[in-house]
């Protein structure tokens, strides 16, 4: 226990002793080191390149992370201030190991990066065992709360020791009052005051540190005190949500809560997505128009597109009195990067700084593990850029905090919550990742998906995904959806109990769907427009109170599109969008046609190729260009965000696959070296396995259908500034005049 007599010495010794915790910190970080890795790929060369080009940014990020690690050490010092140095180091080891174990139990996908897991099967088996324990198992709860218990025990013993020393020292002060030595009372009183100050520091700041280590995922929404009769708007969007997971009986166990709500919905239909990539899809949703007008054609739009952005439903709602809120994790990093029109954005961003910070914290596993605690995960927003820590319960927790800010204002709420867990790499938290998964022949479960086109370092060949691995990957995806469904059930119950749904419109949809090795469609989204999986997602709409309309008057529309969401919401909450540019139309109102875009058709196109090779995931020849990292540049004046290089602004859109879809057929145009190649498929041909222009006995009939649909498609593209360039052999190319 501190018995020094000089305050300066006390403070110096107090804070120097906190540095001892760096010993266990760095040792544990070394044991569970992963290097600089993203989705299983070594990114150390990229980090070195960034360090050479932007050293200031790297040093700022390092300083920020060092400060956070020092705060952790200070917190441990507060709860162990009366311990000997040896015991402090031991407690440090136990604490940092406990957060590592908790991280592995909750987010086993993170452990795949660790060298110790890759080289020692028993370590991986341990994390597989604890992460697959049932959600309510006592051992699992113990592991989740382990860091809290470790610090709680330390706090208790520290309290006892402090009290003991204070009692002993108070007796010495009392005895010194009757001493014949003049200075004895002064010396003992100083010691007592130092011990008292140490006790106060320990109790106040130790309690704060202990509180922030709680591992509760409980979602506690505030009561609705807005006293508004205008309908609240709640959007719950799920990245990569397939329509069949809610529509087909064979998947009833994947999202049982949402499936049970279908009969209550005013609308439940498949929704066609313009570009099955998150950023352009969300801009379509927000503006009610396709990306050819908004200019957001990829995940990396340039600055001028953001500055000259189109009016959004969120912006119009905000200007009419709504509190607009966005809450998300890694896939929602688009929300801070585009002026959607929010009053509150609770989501990470994607830029060079977050890339550097995420790389550093993944290398220092104790920081990553500690910041994954519910009360600490927003301390460094870059943590939520980690796909392996996409926990829907964290989003529910963040949603409650953001909603609390506006729960007692007089403004109605427009809350958008976006869950990323079902996005690649499908790293569902434990135990959901294992819920539908079977072990492989060696007894292993997949913790996350790795890229299909990853290179085997030993053979230098592409890794082959076998059928067993495909089944495990699909099970990971379903487990991710099940985890989201579990959280949505809690959120809906609370929204009902707290009065938020009394007058409301609730929308549930995906930003796009997902290909899961269906037929020859491959895996993922955005690299192709064939089939009914990656370009189709469910749309559910619930109307309550003043948002309701007569169900008997609901129009039956065969085609539902992302561009219809904004005008649908606008009509229900009585705000006006600029009808001069939107392509969509309200879905829940009769005789509402406010654009010149056909009601019975939808347009689709691909994003930037995320897969490599001269063939698409659907095994069709395509015109290739450099990989994504070579296509991008950094806008230092726009928060170091990434954007598509101007040199590729025409080439990339010019070789996109495109589709024109009606209620029965899907026409696909693919750019080949000799021109555009057409294929025509029935919508009922979910996997696009039968090209009617080739396989049918009635080729002339289907050729006429294809020609008519192509005229509609080309007419639409021409109106958007796309040139149809004829070549010599009765074919043509698309050429786009893109201004950066």
Buried (B, 14 or more C-beta within 10 A) or exposed (E): BBEBEEEEEBEEEBEEBBEBBBBBBBBBBEBBBBBBBBBBEBBEEBBEEBBEEBEEBBEBBBEBBBEBBBBBBBBBBBBBBBBEEEEBBBBBBBBBBBBBBBBBBBBBBBBBBBBBBBEEEEBBEBBBEBBBBEBEEEEBEEBBBBBBEBBBEBBEBBBEBBEEBBEEBBEBBEEBEEEEEEEBBEBBBBBBBBBBBBBEBBBEBBEEBBEBBBBBBEBEBBEBEBEBEBBBBBBBBBBBBBBBBBBEEEBEEBBBBBBEBEEEBBBBBBBBBBBBBBBBBBBBBBBBBBBBBBBBBBBBBBEEBBEEBBBBBBBBBBEBBBBBBBBBBBBBBBBBBBEBBBBBBBBBBBBBBBBBBBBBBBBBBBBBBBBBBBBBBBBBBBBBBBBBBBBBBBBBBBBBBBBEBBBEBEBBBBBBBBBBBBBBBBBBBBBBBBBBBEBBEEEEBBBBBBBBBEEEEEEEEBBEBEEEBBBBBBBBBBBBBBBBBBBBBBBBEBBEEBBBBBBBBBBBBBBBBBBBBBBBBBBBBBBBBBBBBBBBBBBBBBBBBBBBBEEEEBEEBEBBBBBBBBBBBBBBBEBEBEEEBBBBBBBBBEEBEBBEBBBEBBBBBBBBBBBEEEEBBBEBBBBBBEEBEEBBBBBEEBBBBBBBBEEBBBBBBBBBBBBBBBEEBBBBBBBBEEBBBBBBBEBEBBBBBBBBBEEBEEEEEBBEBBEEBBEBBBEBBEEEEBEEEEEEEEBBBBEBEBEB
